[in-house]
Amino acid sequence: MPERVLDVTAGERVEAHRKRRMADEVLINVGLGEIRVAVMDGDAPVELVLERTSEDDLQVKTGRAGHSLLGNIFYGRVQRVLPGMQAAFVDVGLSRAGFLGAREARCLCELTGLDERTLPPISSCVTEGEAILVQAVKDPIGEKGVRLSANVTLPGRLLVLVPNQSGVVLSRRIDDEMERERLTAMVSGLAERFNAMGVTGEPAGFIVRTAAMGMTEEALMEDARRLADDWAEVRAIQKKSSPPSVVFHDLDPVAKTMRDFVSMDTARVQIDDATAYDEAIRYCKRAMPHMAERVSLYNGPGTVFDQYDIDGAIEQALDPRVELPSGGWITIETTEALTAIDVNSGRYTAATGLEETSVRSNIEAAQAIVDQVRLRGTGGLIVIDFIHMNDPANIEKVLATLQEGFDKDRVPTQVSAMSEFGLVEMTRKRVREPLEKLLTEPVYGDGRPRMKTRGTVANELLRAIERVAARYPGAPISARASYDVIAWLQESHPRLVESLQARVAGPVRLEPMCGFDREQIDVGPQRP
């Protein structure tokens, strides 16, 4: 097992930095139709990740039905180049061609002397019929195909390998200057040795991940060698393949969770599926052996999410209104351009006057905003309308609360000063689709902006059936839902129904109900 750095002073600084961002616990819930991950801070979830595992023809063709395409590398062929759109469509073997923008194709440009801020013509990057290596950076949504990039990278636990580029880039979350210097020197030396020895077969650089803080050169070298081996395998598969084909699959969801969310500071990982547990242990033994003893198989009642009511937190994350302890509330509304958050004090009035009322409501709101933005996976531009305050010291208190909260966030976030109108602008990097987009869809003419998708309700129905089956072993079960939810299961995803029947002891009867709302379900033992 790689040793930690021995510099006590540097180690203490790094340890303090990490504790601001450590996860107390990671919960992995494996259902029939989706895998859900909750990153916990005490008893509260601070981050939720969802990956659907139901049948999808886009993903069946990759050989791994139902998992996200993110991180997969394809050997594709350019179908069409559209100069007017500054984009190209690339056949990567899916039912729809992938989209490659000029920005993501820039590394293929043969023009010289271009300013870094100048977007090259797409026709100078790719030509129709050309075979190129691309990576999925955004899953297909609706009628849109997978979004691609020619900037191929391979992520490890500590480092990210960047083929065909030189240099070392550090995560912005590593903010201790001495630690940055130490890591830069070590990883630069690694990159130079790798390139001199031709380990990757071509020039390569590295991105240093936050998890690398405090790690020894041996640990970094081990991660780099593993990535170099993976890249050599990608190139070997590419040489034997004809486009379109998949040349690299990123890790399965459970192993990916272990890589991206679990660190030396994670106290425990709980998983409620035996197969997924075995998968996590295998990954630990290969990449982080010290963590294997902290991974446990959850055998309690219900799912691993039930012990902390994570489903209740998810429902809250889909509600535009969030109540505050003193009686106020915040309203969160997301549009195409930005997310607007409005703070209201409600009927709360402090005994010391209006200013104190505003300060207390705003501080409570700032704490709730941090929690909800992280939980919902909100990214992009966020504008917060705080209640007006006159005292600059109070304004600083509110901003400090907001900033301290986001200091624990692993996603890069920038918070601006408060304007004279009480507005605070902030940006948060988009790292995945927000929960709202994953779980709901727009509603037109129904008086409400969004409703849960058929797939979301169907997965809730499957979980409810398994809970009832555990409570009444072997009993026939009646599961009632709206016509479109039952049709989603029986007609579009019959394998899920087959898997459900194999997992529960008694027969399950799916009943479509014409009077049910989309989000309404009813599950229980069948009546005689």
C-alpha positions as CSV (number, residue, x, y, z in Angstrom):
1,M,0.0,0.0,0.0
2,P,1.5,3.4,-0.9
3,E,2.6,5.4,2.1
4,R,1.4,8.9,2.8
5,V,3.8,11.9,2.7
6,L,5.8,12.3,5.8
7,D,6.2,16.1,5.9
8,V,4.1,16.8,9.0
9,T,3.5,20.5,8.4
10,A,2.5,20.0,4.8
11,G,0.5,16.9,5.8
12,E,-1.5,18.9,8.4
13,R,-2.4,21.6,5.9
14,V,-3.5,19.0,3.3
15,E,-5.5,17.1,6.0
16,A,-7.3,20.3,6.9
17,H,-8.1,21.0,3.3
18,R,-9.4,17.5,2.7
19,K,-11.6,17.5,5.8
20,R,-13.5,20.4,4.3
21,R,-14.5,18.2,1.4
22,M,-14.5,14.7,2.8
23,A,-17.5,12.4,2.5
24,D,-18.6,10.8,5.7
25,E,-20.2,7.9,3.9
26,V,-21.2,6.9,0.4
27,L,-24.4,4.9,-0.2
28,I,-24.9,2.8,-3.4
29,N,-28.5,1.7,-4.1
30,V,-28.8,-0.9,-7.0
31,G,-32.3,-1.2,-8.3
32,L,-33.7,-3.2,-11.3
33,G,-33.9,-0.1,-13.4
34,E,-31.2,2.3,-12.1
35,I,-28.2,2.7,-9.9
36,R,-28.3,5.6,-7.4
37,V,-25.4,7.0,-5.4
38,A,-25.7,9.3,-2.3
39,V,-22.7,11.1,-0.9
40,M,-23.4,11.8,2.8
41,D,-22.3,14.5,5.2
42,G,-23.5,13.1,8.5
43,D,-27.1,12.1,8.1
44,A,-27.8,14.3,5.1
45,P,-27.1,13.6,1.4
46,V,-25.1,16.4,-0.2
47,E,-24.7,14.9,-3.7
48,L,-26.9,12.5,-5.7
49,V,-25.9,10.6,-8.8
50,L,-28.3,8.5,-10.8
51,E,-27.6,6.2,-13.7
52,R,-30.4,4.4,-15.5
53,T,-29.8,0.7,-16.3
54,S,-32.9,0.0,-18.3
55,E,-32.8,-1.2,-21.9
56,D,-31.9,1.4,-24.5
57,D,-31.0,0.6,-28.1
58,L,-28.4,3.4,-28.0
59,Q,-26.5,1.6,-25.2
60,V,-27.2,-2.0,-26.1
61,K,-25.1,-1.5,-29.2
62,T,-22.1,-0.6,-27.0
63,G,-22.2,-4.0,-25.4
64,R,-23.1,-2.6,-22.0
65,A,-26.9,-2.2,-22.0
66,G,-28.2,0.6,-20.0
67,H,-25.0,2.3,-18.7
68,S,-24.1,5.8,-19.4
69,L,-21.8,6.4,-22.4
70,L,-19.8,9.1,-20.7
71,G,-16.1,8.4,-20.9
72,N,-16.4,5.8,-23.6
73,I,-13.9,6.1,-26.5
74,F,-15.0,5.4,-30.0
75,Y,-13.2,4.9,-33.3
76,G,-15.7,6.8,-35.5
77,R,-16.1,7.9,-39.0
78,V,-17.0,11.5,-39.9
79,Q,-20.4,11.4,-41.8
80,R,-21.1,15.1,-42.5
81,V,-19.2,18.3,-42.0
82,L,-21.5,21.4,-41.5
83,P,-19.5,24.6,-41.7
84,G,-22.6,26.7,-41.0
85,M,-23.1,24.9,-37.7
86,Q,-19.3,24.7,-37.0
87,A,-19.9,21.0,-36.3
88,A,-19.6,17.5,-37.7
89,F,-21.6,14.4,-37.3
90,V,-19.6,11.2,-36.5
91,D,-20.9,7.6,-36.9
92,V,-19.8,5.8,-33.7
93,G,-22.0,2.8,-34.1
94,L,-25.1,4.1,-32.3
95,S,-28.6,4.5,-33.7
96,R,-27.9,8.3,-34.2
97,A,-24.6,10.0,-35.2
98,G,-22.7,11.8,-32.5
99,F,-22.2,15.6,-32.5
100,L,-18.7,17.0,-32.6
101,G,-18.4,20.8,-32.3
102,A,-15.4,22.8,-33.6
103,R,-14.3,23.6,-30.0
104,E,-14.2,19.9,-29.2
105,A,-12.4,19.2,-32.5
106,R,-9.8,22.0,-32.1
107,C,-7.0,19.5,-31.3
108,L,-7.4,18.0,-34.8
109,C,-6.9,21.4,-36.5
110,E,-4.0,21.6,-38.9
111,L,-3.9,25.4,-39.1
112,T,-1.1,27.1,-37.3
113,G,-0.9,30.5,-35.7
114,L,-4.5,30.5,-34.4
115,D,-5.2,32.5,-31.2
116,E,-6.4,30.2,-28.4
117,R,-9.7,32.1,-28.2
118,T,-10.3,31.8,-32.0
119,L,-12.5,28.9,-33.0
120,P,-11.0,27.1,-36.1
121,P,-13.2,26.3,-39.0
122,I,-14.6,22.8,-38.6
123,S,-13.5,21.9,-42.1
124,S,-9.9,22.5,-41.0
125,C,-10.3,19.9,-38.2
126,V,-12.1,17.0,-39.9
127,T,-13.2,15.9,-43.4
128,E,-16.1,13.7,-44.4
129,G,-15.1,10.0,-44.5
130,E,-12.2,10.5,-42.1
131,A,-11.7,8.0,-39.2
132,I,-11.1,9.7,-35.9
133,L,-10.8,8.8,-32.2
134,V,-13.5,10.6,-30.1
135,Q,-14.9,10.4,-26.6
136,A,-18.4,10.7,-25.2
137,V,-18.8,13.8,-23.1
138,K,-22.6,14.0,-22.9
139,D,-25.2,11.2,-23.1
140,P,-27.9,11.1,-25.8
141,I,-31.0,13.0,-24.8
142,G,-34.3,12.7,-26.7
143,E,-33.6,13.1,-30.4
144,K,-30.0,14.4,-29.8
145,G,-27.2,12.0,-30.3
146,V,-24.2,11.6,-28.0
147,R,-22.0,14.7,-27.7
148,L,-18.3,14.0,-28.6
149,S,-14.9,15.4,-28.1
150,A,-11.6,14.7,-29.9
151,N,-9.8,15.7,-26.7
152,V,-9.6,12.2,-25.4
153,T,-8.6,11.6,-21.7
154,L,-8.3,8.6,-19.4
155,P,-9.3,9.3,-15.7
156,G,-7.6,7.5,-12.9
157,R,-8.1,7.9,-9.2
158,L,-5.3,10.4,-8.7
159,L,-4.4,11.5,-12.3
160,V,-6.0,12.0,-15.6
161,L,-3.9,11.0,-18.7
162,V,-4.2,13.5,-21.6
163,P,-2.6,11.8,-24.7
164,N,-1.0,14.0,-27.4
165,Q,-0.7,17.0,-25.1
166,S,2.2,18.0,-22.9
167,G,2.4,19.6,-19.5
168,V,0.7,19.2,-16.1
169,V,-2.5,20.9,-14.9
170,L,-3.7,20.8,-11.3
171,S,-7.2,20.7,-10.0
172,R,-8.3,24.2,-8.9
173,R,-9.5,22.6,-5.7
174,I,-5.9,22.0,-4.6
175,D,-5.4,25.5,-3.1
176,D,-2.5,25.0,-0.8
177,E,0.4,26.6,-2.6
178,M,3.2,24.3,-1.2
179,E,1.2,21.2,-2.0
180,R,0.6,22.5,-5.6
181,E,4.3,23.0,-6.0
182,R,5.1,19.6,-4.6
183,L,2.6,17.8,-6.9
184,T,3.6,19.9,-10.0
185,A,7.2,18.9,-9.5
186,M,6.5,15.2,-9.0
187,V,4.0,14.8,-11.8
188,S,6.1,16.9,-14.2
189,G,9.0,14.5,-13.5
190,L,6.7,11.5,-14.1
191,A,5.5,13.0,-17.4
192,E,9.0,13.7,-18.6
193,R,10.2,10.1,-17.8
194,F,7.1,8.6,-19.4
195,N,7.6,10.6,-22.6
196,A,11.4,10.0,-22.7
197,M,10.7,6.2,-22.4
198,G,7.8,6.2,-24.8
199,V,5.6,4.5,-22.2
200,T,2.4,5.8,-23.8
201,G,3.7,5.5,-27.4
202,E,3.1,9.3,-27.9
203,P,3.5,12.5,-26.0
204,A,1.2,12.8,-23.0
205,G,0.4,15.1,-20.1
206,F,-1.5,14.8,-16.9
207,I,-4.3,16.5,-14.9
208,V,-3.8,16.1,-11.2
209,R,-7.0,15.3,-9.4
210,T,-7.9,16.6,-5.9
211,A,-7.6,13.0,-4.5
212,A,-3.8,13.3,-5.2
213,M,-3.3,15.7,-2.3
214,G,-0.8,14.2,0.2
215,M,0.0,11.2,-1.9
216,T,3.5,9.9,-2.4
217,E,5.4,9.7,-5.7
218,E,5.0,5.9,-5.6
219,A,1.2,6.2,-5.5
220,L,1.2,8.7,-8.3
221,M,3.5,6.5,-10.4
222,E,1.2,3.5,-9.8
223,D,-1.8,5.4,-11.1
224,A,0.1,6.8,-14.1
225,R,1.3,3.3,-15.1
226,R,-2.2,1.9,-14.9
227,L,-3.4,4.8,-17.2
228,A,-0.5,4.2,-19.6
229,D,-1.4,0.5,-19.8
230,D,-5.1,1.4,-20.5
231,W,-4.0,3.8,-23.2
232,A,-1.8,1.2,-24.8
233,E,-4.8,-1.1,-24.9
234,V,-6.9,1.6,-26.5
235,R,-4.4,2.0,-29.3
236,A,-4.0,-1.8,-29.7
237,I,-7.8,-2.2,-30.0
238,Q,-8.0,0.7,-32.4
239,K,-5.4,-0.9,-34.7
240,K,-7.4,-4.1,-34.9
241,S,-10.8,-2.3,-35.4
242,S,-12.7,-0.8,-38.2
243,P,-14.8,2.3,-37.6
244,P,-17.3,2.6,-36.2
245,S,-16.4,0.7,-33.0
246,V,-16.0,1.1,-29.3
247,V,-12.3,0.9,-28.2
248,F,-12.7,1.8,-24.5
249,H,-15.4,1.4,-22.0
250,D,-15.2,3.6,-18.9
251,L,-15.8,1.8,-15.6
252,D,-19.2,0.4,-14.7
253,P,-21.2,2.7,-12.4
254,V,-20.1,1.0,-9.1
255,A,-16.4,1.1,-9.9
256,K,-16.8,4.6,-11.2
257,T,-18.4,5.7,-8.0
258,M,-15.4,4.2,-6.0
259,R,-13.0,6.0,-8.2
260,D,-14.7,9.4,-8.2
261,F,-16.4,9.7,-4.8
262,V,-14.5,7.6,-2.4
263,S,-11.2,8.8,-0.8
264,M,-9.0,7.9,2.1
265,D,-11.2,10.1,4.3
266,T,-14.5,8.2,3.5
267,A,-15.5,6.5,6.6
268,R,-17.8,3.9,5.0
269,V,-19.3,2.7,1.7
270,Q,-22.6,0.8,2.0
271,I,-24.0,-1.2,-1.0
272,D,-27.3,-3.0,-1.1
273,D,-26.6,-5.5,-3.9
274,A,-24.2,-8.5,-3.6
275,T,-23.0,-8.3,-7.2
276,A,-22.3,-4.6,-6.9
277,Y,-20.5,-5.2,-3.6
278,D,-18.2,-7.8,-5.2
279,E,-17.5,-5.3,-8.0
280,A,-16.6,-2.6,-5.5
281,I,-14.3,-5.0,-3.6
282,R,-12.5,-6.0,-6.9
283,Y,-11.9,-2.4,-7.8
284,C,-10.6,-1.6,-4.3
285,K,-8.1,-4.5,-4.4
286,R,-6.8,-3.2,-7.7
287,A,-6.7,0.5,-7.1
288,M,-7.3,1.3,-3.4
289,P,-6.7,-1.7,-1.2
290,H,-6.8,0.3,2.0
291,M,-10.5,1.0,1.3
292,A,-11.7,-2.6,1.0
293,E,-12.4,-3.1,4.7
294,R,-14.6,0.0,4.7
295,V,-17.0,-1.3,2.1
296,S,-19.9,-3.2,3.5
297,L,-23.0,-5.1,2.1
298,Y,-26.2,-3.6,3.5
299,N,-28.6,-6.3,4.6
300,G,-31.1,-4.2,6.5
301,P,-34.8,-3.7,5.6
302,G,-35.6,-2.0,2.3
303,T,-32.9,-0.3,0.4
304,V,-29.7,1.3,1.7
305,F,-31.4,4.7,1.0
306,D,-34.3,4.0,3.3
307,Q,-32.2,4.3,6.5
308,Y,-31.6,8.0,5.8
309,D,-34.8,8.7,3.9
310,I,-32.9,9.7,0.7
311,D,-36.0,9.3,-1.3
312,G,-37.6,12.1,0.8
313,A,-34.5,14.3,0.0
314,I,-34.9,13.6,-3.7
315,E,-38.6,14.7,-3.5
316,Q,-37.4,17.9,-1.8
317,A,-34.8,18.4,-4.6
318,L,-37.6,18.3,-7.2
319,D,-39.7,20.9,-5.3
320,P,-39.2,24.6,-6.3
321,R,-39.9,25.7,-2.8
322,V,-37.7,24.9,0.2
323,E,-38.8,25.9,3.7
324,L,-36.4,27.6,6.1
325,P,-36.2,27.0,9.9
326,S,-37.5,30.5,10.9
327,G,-40.6,30.3,8.7
328,G,-39.2,31.8,5.5
329,W,-38.5,29.9,2.2
330,I,-36.5,30.0,-1.0
331,T,-37.8,29.4,-4.5
332,I,-35.6,27.8,-7.1
333,E,-36.5,28.1,-10.8
334,T,-34.2,26.9,-13.6
335,T,-34.5,28.2,-17.2
336,E,-32.3,27.6,-20.2
337,A,-30.2,30.6,-19.4
338,L,-29.8,30.5,-15.6
339,T,-31.1,29.3,-12.3
340,A,-32.9,32.0,-10.2
341,I,-33.2,31.7,-6.4
342,D,-35.5,34.0,-4.5
343,V,-35.3,34.4,-0.7
344,N,-38.5,35.2,1.3
345,S,-38.7,35.8,5.1
346,G,-42.4,34.8,5.3
347,R,-44.0,35.9,8.6
348,Y,-40.8,35.8,10.6
349,T,-39.9,39.0,12.4
350,A,-36.9,39.3,14.7
351,A,-37.5,41.2,18.0
352,T,-34.5,43.4,17.2
353,G,-36.0,44.8,14.0
354,L,-36.1,44.4,10.2
355,E,-32.3,44.3,9.7
356,E,-31.9,41.3,12.0
357,T,-34.9,39.6,10.3
358,S,-33.2,40.0,7.0
359,V,-29.8,38.8,8.2
360,R,-31.2,35.7,9.9
361,S,-33.4,34.8,6.9
362,N,-30.5,35.3,4.5
363,I,-28.1,33.2,6.5
364,E,-30.6,30.4,6.7
365,A,-31.2,30.8,2.9
366,A,-27.5,30.7,2.2
367,Q,-27.1,27.4,4.0
368,A,-30.1,25.9,2.2
369,I,-28.9,27.2,-1.1
370,V,-25.6,25.4,-0.7
371,D,-27.3,22.2,0.2
372,Q,-29.9,22.4,-2.6
373,V,-27.5,23.4,-5.4
374,R,-25.2,20.5,-4.6
375,L,-28.1,18.0,-4.1
376,R,-29.9,19.1,-7.3
377,G,-26.7,19.1,-9.3
378,T,-27.4,22.7,-10.5
379,G,-24.7,24.1,-12.8
380,G,-24.1,27.2,-14.9
381,L,-25.1,30.7,-13.9
382,I,-27.0,31.0,-10.6
383,V,-28.6,34.4,-9.5
384,I,-29.7,34.7,-5.9
385,D,-32.0,37.5,-4.8
386,F,-31.4,38.0,-1.1
387,I,-33.5,40.1,1.2
388,H,-32.1,43.7,1.4
389,M,-29.6,44.5,4.2
390,N,-28.1,47.9,5.0
391,D,-25.1,46.9,7.1
392,P,-22.0,45.9,5.1
393,A,-20.9,43.7,8.0
394,N,-24.2,41.7,7.7
395,I,-23.7,41.4,3.9
396,E,-20.3,39.9,4.5
397,K,-21.7,37.4,7.0
398,V,-24.2,36.2,4.4
399,L,-21.5,36.0,1.7
400,A,-19.1,34.2,4.1
401,T,-21.8,31.6,4.9
402,L,-22.4,31.0,1.2
403,Q,-18.6,30.8,0.4
404,E,-17.8,28.5,3.3
405,G,-20.6,26.1,2.2
406,F,-19.3,25.9,-1.3
407,D,-15.7,25.4,0.0
408,K,-16.9,21.8,0.8
409,D,-18.2,21.3,-2.8
410,R,-15.9,19.3,-5.1
411,V,-17.4,21.0,-8.1
412,P,-15.7,24.4,-8.9
413,T,-17.9,27.3,-7.9
414,Q,-17.3,31.1,-8.0
415,V,-19.4,33.5,-5.9
416,S,-19.5,37.2,-6.7
417,A,-20.0,40.2,-4.4
418,M,-23.6,41.3,-3.6
419,S,-24.9,44.1,-5.8
420,E,-26.8,47.1,-4.4
421,F,-30.0,45.4,-5.3
422,G,-29.2,42.4,-3.1
423,L,-28.3,40.1,-6.0
424,V,-25.4,37.6,-5.9
425,E,-24.3,35.9,-9.1
426,M,-22.4,32.7,-9.0
427,T,-21.2,30.1,-11.4
428,R,-20.9,26.3,-10.8
429,K,-19.3,24.0,-13.3
430,R,-21.8,21.6,-15.1
431,V,-20.5,18.1,-14.4
432,R,-23.7,16.2,-15.1
433,E,-27.4,16.6,-15.9
434,P,-29.3,18.1,-12.9
435,L,-31.8,15.8,-11.1
436,E,-34.7,17.9,-12.4
437,K,-33.8,17.0,-16.0
438,L,-33.0,13.4,-15.2
439,L,-36.2,12.7,-13.3
440,T,-38.8,15.1,-14.8
441,E,-40.0,16.5,-18.1
442,P,-41.9,19.7,-19.1
443,V,-45.7,19.7,-18.9
444,Y,-47.7,21.8,-21.3
445,G,-51.2,23.1,-20.4
446,D,-51.5,21.3,-17.0
447,G,-50.8,24.2,-14.7
448,R,-47.5,22.9,-13.4
449,P,-44.1,23.3,-15.1
450,R,-42.8,19.8,-14.9
451,M,-43.8,16.2,-13.9
452,K,-41.9,13.0,-13.3
453,T,-41.0,11.0,-16.4
454,R,-42.6,7.6,-17.0
455,G,-39.2,6.0,-16.3
456,T,-38.9,7.8,-13.0
457,V,-42.3,6.7,-11.8
458,A,-41.8,3.1,-13.2
459,N,-38.6,2.8,-11.1
460,E,-40.5,4.1,-8.0
461,L,-43.1,1.4,-8.7
462,L,-40.4,-1.3,-9.0
463,R,-38.9,-0.3,-5.6
464,A,-42.3,-0.3,-4.0
465,I,-43.0,-3.8,-5.3
466,E,-39.7,-5.1,-3.9
467,R,-40.5,-3.5,-0.5
468,V,-44.0,-5.1,-0.4
469,A,-42.5,-8.5,-1.5
470,A,-40.0,-8.4,1.3
471,R,-42.8,-7.7,3.8
472,Y,-45.1,-10.4,2.5
473,P,-42.8,-13.2,1.1
474,G,-44.4,-15.3,-1.6
475,A,-47.7,-13.4,-1.6
476,P,-49.3,-12.3,-4.9
477,I,-48.7,-8.6,-5.4
478,S,-50.9,-6.0,-7.1
479,A,-49.1,-3.0,-8.6
480,R,-51.3,-0.2,-10.0
481,A,-50.2,2.8,-11.9
482,S,-51.2,5.0,-14.8
483,Y,-51.6,3.5,-18.3
484,D,-48.4,5.2,-19.7
485,V,-46.2,4.0,-16.8
486,I,-47.4,0.4,-17.1
487,A,-46.9,0.6,-20.9
488,W,-43.4,1.9,-20.4
489,L,-42.6,-1.2,-18.4
490,Q,-44.5,-3.9,-20.4
491,E,-44.0,-2.6,-23.9
492,S,-40.7,-0.6,-23.8
493,H,-38.8,-2.4,-21.0
494,P,-40.1,-6.0,-20.7
495,R,-36.7,-7.2,-19.4
496,L,-37.2,-5.1,-16.3
497,V,-40.5,-6.9,-15.7
498,E,-38.8,-10.3,-16.2
499,S,-36.0,-9.3,-13.8
500,L,-38.5,-8.2,-11.2
501,Q,-40.5,-11.4,-11.4
502,A,-37.2,-13.4,-10.9
503,R,-36.3,-11.3,-7.8
504,V,-39.6,-11.6,-5.9
505,A,-41.0,-14.9,-4.7
506,G,-44.7,-14.3,-5.5
507,P,-46.5,-13.4,-8.7
508,V,-46.8,-9.7,-9.6
509,R,-49.8,-8.2,-11.4
510,L,-49.3,-4.9,-13.1
511,E,-52.6,-3.0,-13.4
512,P,-53.0,0.1,-15.6
513,M,-55.5,2.5,-14.0
514,C,-57.3,5.1,-16.2
515,G,-58.0,7.4,-13.3
516,F,-54.5,7.5,-12.0
517,D,-52.3,10.6,-12.4
518,R,-48.8,10.0,-13.9
519,E,-47.1,10.2,-10.5
520,Q,-49.7,8.0,-8.7
521,I,-48.9,4.4,-7.7
522,D,-50.5,1.9,-5.4
523,V,-48.8,-1.4,-4.4
524,G,-49.9,-4.1,-2.0
525,P,-50.8,-7.7,-1.5
526,Q,-53.6,-8.9,-3.9
527,R,-57.0,-8.9,-2.3
528,P,-58.8,-12.3,-2.5
